[in-house]
Amino acid sequence: MSMPSDLEIARAARLKPLAEIGQSMGIDPRLLEPYGEGVAKIKLAAIAELADRPKAKYVVVSAVTPTPLGEGKTTTTVGLGQAMQYIGRRATIAIRQPSMGPTFGIKGGAAGGGYSQAVPMEAFNLHLTGDMHAVTAAHNMLSAMLDNHLHKGNKLNIDLHNITWRRVLDINDRALRNVVIGLGTKDDGVPRQTGFDITAASEVMAILALSTSLQDMRARLGRVVVAYTPDGEPVTAEDLKTAGAMTVIMREAIKPNLLQTIENTPVLVHAGPFGNIAHGNSSIVADLIGIRSGDFLITEAGFGADMGAERFFNIKCRASGLTPDAAVLVTTVRALKVHSGRHRVVAGRPLPESILKENPDEVHLGGANLRKQIENILIHGVSPVVAINSFPGDHPSEHDAIVEIAESMGVRVAVCNNFAEGGKGATELAEAVAEAAHEVNNFHMLYPSEMPLREKIETVATKVYGAAGVDYQPAAGRQIDSYEVNGFGNLPVVIAKTHLSISSDPSLRGAPTGWRLTVREARASVGAGFIHLICGDMRTMPGLSAHPAAESIDIDEHGEIVGLS
């Protein structure tokens, strides 16, 4: 008998009033601002009001290097949060808001799956409370003010050939990657080449995720660098007198959103920075509330442990001051078989039949990726728990192979079936996480803030990615040097690379060594507080596939959404 669809399961869930969910977290109903049914914003005053409550154990959920289909990291995060109640603990979950680009593209939504979902599912995956649109508007307000400044005489002496600020839109649209603006009459602006990124790649989105208060967000927005003068001096949003207006647009968006799971576990959904071009983690303000609202705060970091978890440790924790107590590393039989190098998985297509055949040797071969991702968490002094996200076609011998790998590394491991069983299917994982979180750890950053940018890049590349070294193309080298001169050298780094390999080459599986990381370009996200390095052909505006999900999404005769996944 087949399971109902995610949407059918979500609609059948019996939701509790959000005032009741909030009270279970210690949040007074007067601090909630309802947004229709099943969604509310939490006033930032909750941070101070909860400050005297005990701190929860802080757990980050990461994964092995994923296949294009994903390995169920959000589903495991939600299932683990639900499972805590089965072992007598109270958990709060903190996750990102999905971008509508992937929702209508090929990836689908990001509410979890099966009986481990955040609900209401439609609101979660679509507009929610309008935060994405606020980010879009604030970003484009700065774009408009920049071009208006150029049109009105360019008193700041901005170099037209060194403008770094583009425009954003929360839809996949490859035709907007590179555009020319200002065409028409002289009253239509200064003609120049620019382009669009997807909203999740906006620095404003990263600022939303990394701000600790409304005033901190205001200061960060003021530090955003949009361009440079011919002498290499940065021009900021503050220089353009736009940071205040951007903050006003973002004033409501900085309040975290409260939802719940199918089993009524509280879920904080806030911010959605990209996991490759940005740091890929949900907001600090949500965590500052969640850390005082139960026994465990369970949050998720984007993509594999080499990406989202590394940035969680070195960027998010550096900004928040919070320290993790444990980590979860999600893996699947499918992912490790792909990392054996013997199978090719394509998003939107069925799995190859060969990958479904019992073959624990392939799991061991691809297990090199799991071992390296375990190491990537251990080098930060945090205890990982390997979560085997079970699929119906898995074989017991293949699960045993993963258990052998984890135990050989001296870490805990648990099999999860929370997609089909909800929280009950993740109780083994919950027990293991609770044990790990109560052990004394030695959490530390991978590098100090004062380390030069090149040394930070090389530290991440060699210690986390397994690279033999780093090469810089001339433009990237000049940009890094200019950032050091302009006082940005104390910022942490985000290395924008493929998420499909620990290396920068998506075709390299497992845990490759002996390769070199090539940095093509460097960009300064000074407001967000990091430097990001572009490696390979990274897209900040995705395109649609031949048959995007949008083709199947519609409303039925009753006005209900169909086809959303």
N, C-alpha and C positions, 0 to 999 in steps of 0.2 A: 504494500500500500504506500503510495507516494505521499510526501508531506505537503501541506498547503504551502502556497507561495509566501514569501516574506511579507508582502502587503496584506494578504489574508490573515496571517498570524498577528500582525500588528493591529489590524482593525478589530480582531476578536479579543484583544487584551482588555482587562478590566482595570482601568486607571483609577488611582486615588486622587482626591482633590490635591492640588499642588500646595495648598496651605498645610495639609497634613504631611506631605513629603518634606516641606520646609521645616516644620516643627520637629520632625524626626532628626533633622540636622542641627537643631538648636536655633533655627532662623525664625524670628517673629514674623507673623503674617504681614505686619505693616511694612516690612522690608521687601515684600514681593509686589511686582507690578505685572498684573495678568496681561497676556497677549493672546486673546481668544481662549480656546479650550486646550488645556494640556501644556501650555508654555507660559513661562513668566520670566521677567528680568529680576535680578537681585540687586538692590541698591548697594553701593559700595560701602555704606555705613555698616554693613554686616561684618566687614573685616574687623573693625574696631570692637563691635559688640561681641564678637566671638573670641576675641584675643585672649581671654582668661581661661578658655576651655582647654583641655589637654590636647596635645598634638597627636594627630593620627600617624600611623606608619605610612611612609611615602613610597609607593611602588610604581616603577615605570615599566611599561610593556613594550618590548621591541621584538625583533624577528631576525631570522636568517635572511640572506639576500633573497628577495621574493621572485617568483615567476611572474610573467605578465598578468596572471589571473589573481595574484595576491594569495596570501596564506591564511587569511582569517584572523588578522591581528585585532581588529576592532571587535569582531565576534568573541574572541577570547577575552578581551578586556571587559566587555559587558558581562560575559558568562562568569568570569572571575569575581566581578563585583556582586553579581547575584548569588554566587556560591558562598560568599562570606556569611550570609544569614543562616546557611545550613550548618555551619560550624560555630554558631553563636556569636558572630562578629557583625559589626555594622560598617558598611563601606559606602563611600561616595566615589563616583566615576567622573573623570574629567577628560573630555575628548574634543577634537576640532569639529568645526562646522564644515561640511563638504562644499566644494565649489559646484555651481550648476553646470560648469563646462563638462567635467567628467560625468556628472549625473545624466546629462543628455548626450554624452559621447559614448565611450565604450566601457568605462569602468563601472558606471552605475553609482548608486548612492553609497553612503558610508555610515549607516545607522547600526551596523552589525548584521546578523543574519539568523534565520530560523527562530528559535526560542531564546535567543540572546540578542535582543535589539533594544535600541532607544526609541521611544515612542512619544508623541505621534509621528509615525514614519514619514508621512507626506510633508508635514511642516518641517521636520528635521532636514530633509533632503532638498527642500525648495527654499522659500524666502525666509523662513523662520521669523525673526523679529527685525529683519532688514539690515543687519550688521554689514553684510556683504555690499549692499547698495550704499551704505554710509561710507565705507572704505572707498568704493568706486567714486562717489561724489567728492570726497575730500581730496583724493589723489588728483582727479581731473580739475578741481578748483585750482590747485597749484599749477597744473599744466596751463590752464587758461590765463592765470595771472602772469606766468612766465612769458607766454607769447604776447600778452598785452603789453608787458614791459618792453619787449623787443619792438613792438609796433609803435610805442609811444616815445621812442628815442634811445632806449638802451643806456640809461644813465649808469648802470652798474658795469658797463663795458664787458658784457658777456660775449665770449667767443662762440660764434654761431656753429663752429665746427667742434665744439667741446661741450655740448649740452647732453647730459646724461638722463634727464627726466623725460619719460615717455607718457603715454596715456594707458588706461586699463579698461577692461570690460570683462564681466563674469560669464563669458560664453566662449567656447572654442571657435576660433575663426582665423584660419591661416591667412586669409586675404588681407588681414589688418597687421600682419607682422611688420611690414615695411610700407609706409605711406608717405606721400608728400602733402604738406598742409600749406595754407596761405595762398592757394591759387585763386585767381580771379582778379578783381581790381585791387588797387593799392589800399583800399579800406578793409580788405579781407585778411590782413596780416602779412607777416614776413614769410615768404616761401622758404621752406626748409624740409629736409627729410627727417622723419621720425618714425614712430610705430606704436603698436599697442601690445601690452602684455595682458595676461589674464589676471583678474583681481587678486587671486591668491598669491601671485608673485609680486604684488605691490609692496614697497617698503612700508607704506601706511599699515598694511595688514601685519607685517612683522612688528611694527611699533605697537599696534593694538595688543599683540600677544605678549610683548616683553615689558609693557608699562606696569608699574606697581600702583599707580594712582592717576587721577585725572590731571593733576599738576605735573606729574612725571611725563604723561603723554604729551601735554602742552610743550614741555621743554624738549622732548625728543622730536616732535614735529618741527620745532624751530631749528633744530640741528640738521635737518634733511638737506643734503647737498644736491642741487639741481643742475649745476653747470660750473664752469671755470672761466676765469678771465684769460687773456692771452699770456699773462705772466704766471698762470697756474694757481691763482688764488681761488679758493672755493666760494661759490655763491649759494646761499642757503634760503630756505623758506622764510626765515626771519628777515633776511635782507630784502626779500620781496614783500614783506609785511602781510604774509598769508597764513602763518601758523595759527594765529588766533581764530580766523574763520574756519580753518580745518578742524580745530579743536571743538568749535561749536557744532560743526556737522557730526563729529564723532562723540559728542557728549553722552548720548544715550547708548551708543554702540559699546562703550567701555564697560557697561554693566553686564555681567555674565548671565547666560540663559539657563533656566532650570527646567529640566524635563525629568522623565523617569524611565526605567526599563519595563519590559513586559511583566516582571515580577516586583515592580514598584521600588526598585533601588534608585536613589537619587542620581541624576546625571547632569553635570555641568557641561554645557556645550558652548564654547566660546573661542572665536578666532579660527583662522584656517590658513596659516602660512604654508607655502609650498615646502615639500620635504627635500627638494634638491636645490632650488635657487635660494631658499631661506632656511630657517632652522627647523621647520616642520613639527612644531609642538603647540598645544593649546595654551590658553593664556595664564599668565602669572596671577592675575587678580582672581581668577576662578580657583586656582590652587591655594591662594591665601585664605579663601573661604572654606574650601574643601578640607584643608589640613586641620581645621578645628571642628569638623562636623561629624566625626565618627571615629571608628577604630583604625580604618584604612582609607587612604586616598589613593586611588588607582588611576594613573594617567597613561596615555599612549604617545609614543614617539613615531614619527613617520618613517616608512621604509625599513631597511635593515639596521642592525646595531652599529654598522659602520657609518651610518648617516644620522637618522633621527636620535638614536641613543647617545652617540658621541656629542651631538649638539645640545641635547638635553643636559648632559653632564657639564659641558664646557661653556655653554652660552646661557641656557635658561637658568640653571642652578647658580651660575655666577651672578645673574641679574636679580634673582629672587632671594638668594640667601638660604633657600631651603636645601636640605640634603637628603638624598634617597636612602632608604633602608634596605631595599631589595629590588631586583629586576626580574622580569619574565622574558624569556626568549622563545617566541613561537616558532615552531617548525612543523613541516608536514613531510610525509613520505614522498609526495609528489615533488616538492621543492628539492629534496636531496637527490632524488633520481635525476632531475634536470641538471643538478650540479655535478652529476657524474660525467656529463658531456655527451651522453648517449641519446638524449631526447630533445626535441624542440617543441616548446609550447607557444602557441600564438593566441593572443587575446581575441575573444570572439569566436574561436573555433573549438570544436570538441578536442578532448585530450587524445593523443595518439594511443592506439590500442596497446602498443609495446610498453607503455608506462604503467599500464594496469596489471601487468603480469607480475606474479610474485618473484621478487629478486632482492633479497637482503644484501647481496654483495654490492649491488648498485647503490644502495642506501649507505653502506660503509664507504664506498668510493666518493660519493657526494658529501659525505660527512665531514670532509675537510672544511667545507664552508661553515658548518655548525661549530666545529672546533675553533675556527678563527673568530667567529662572532662571540663565542663564550669568552675567549681571550680578550676581546674588545671591551667586554663589560668588566672582567676581572682586573684589567689594568687600571680601572678607575676605582678599585677597592670596594666594589659592590658585589654581593652574592647573587648570581643568577639562578633561576629555576627554569629548566627547559620544559616547555609545554608542547606536547605532541597533539596538534589539532587533528583529530581523527576523522577520516572520510570513510564512507561505506565500502569503497573498494580496497581499503588497506588490508594487509595480511598481518597476522600476529607476529610472524617472524621479522617483518619489517619494523614493527614497533619495537621489538626486542633489539634490533640493530641500533635504533636510536637510543634506547636505554643504555646499551653497552657503551656507546660513544660518550653519553653524558656522565655515566659513572666512571669512565676512564679519566675524565677531566675533573672528577671530584665534586660534581654539582648535582643537585636534586633534579628529578625528572618526574613528570606526571602525564598521564594520558587524559585528554579532554574529549567529551562528547556533548558539549554544551549547545551546539547548533541544534541537535535533535532533542536534547533533554533539558535545556535551560540550565539554571544554576546547579541543579542536582548533578548534572553531568560534568561539573568542574570542581567538585568538592575535594577530590584528591589533590588538585592543583592548589586550591585554597589552603589546605592544610600545609602543603609544602612551602607556600609563600609566607604563611604566618610564622613557620619555623625560621625561615631564612631572615625575615624582617626583624625578628627578635634577637638575632645574633649581632654581636658587635662587629661593625665593618670599619673600613679604613678609607672612606670616600675621599677622593682628591681630584683636582683638575689635572688634565694632561699637561698643561703648560701654564706658566704665570703670565699675567697681563703685560708685564714689562718685557717679555721676550720679543725680539724683532719679528716682523711679519714673516720673513722668509723662514726663520727657524720654526715658527708655529706651523706653517704650511708643511714643512719637511717632517715635523714631529707627527702630525696627523697622517701624512702620506706613508711614512715608513712604519710607524707603530700600529696604526689602525688598518690601513689598506694593504700593508705588506709590500709597498713599492721599494725598489732599490734606490730611488732618488727622485729629484724633481728637476725638470727643465722648464725654463721660462722663455716664452717667445718675446721678442724685443719690446712690443707694445706693453705686454704685461709687466715686464721688468721696470719700464719707465713709470707705469702707473703705481706700482708698489713703492718705488722710490719717492714719488710725489706724495703718497699718503704718509710716509714716514716724515717727510719734510713738513707737511701740513698738520702734524700732531695726531694722526690717526693710528699710529703704530701700536698703541696700547690695546686696540680692539681685538677680540677673538676673530677666528676665521671660519667661514663656511666654504667648503670646497664643493662647487656645483659640478657633479659628475653623474654618470648613469646610475640608476638605482638597481639595475639588473646584474651588476657584478660588483664585487668588492673593489675591483680595479676601475680604471676609467674607460675600459673597453668592454661594451656589453656582451661581446662574444666570448669573453673569458669566464669560465665557470669555476666552481670550487673556491679555492683560496690561492690564486696565482701569485707567483713570486718572480723576481728578476726583471720585472717590467719597470718603466719609468713614467711618472706622472708629468704630463705636459700641461702647463698653465698657459692658456691662450689669451685670457683677458682678466683684469682685476677691476672690481667695482666697489665703491665705498658706500655702504648703507650706514651712514654716520648716525642718523636719527635712531635707527633700530639698534645700532651698537655693534656692528660686525663688518668685516671686509669679506666679500665673496669673490671667489676665484673661479673663472669659467674654464672647464676642462672638457674638450670634445665639443660636439655639436649639441649644445643644450638649447631646448626650446622653452621660452617663457610665455609663448602663446600657442597652445596645442591646436591641432587641426582635427577635423571630424573624419571618421573612417568611412568606408564605402556604405556601410549600413549602421549608422549611429543609433543609439538607444532612442533618440528623439522620434524615429520612425514608428516605434511601437507604443509610445506614450500618448494617451488620449483620455477622453472622458466617455463614460457609457451613457445609456439613456436616462439614468438616474442622476447624472451629473457627478458621478464618482470617478476618481482617477483610476486608470488601468495602465498596466505595462511598466509601472515604476518599480525599480529593483535596487 
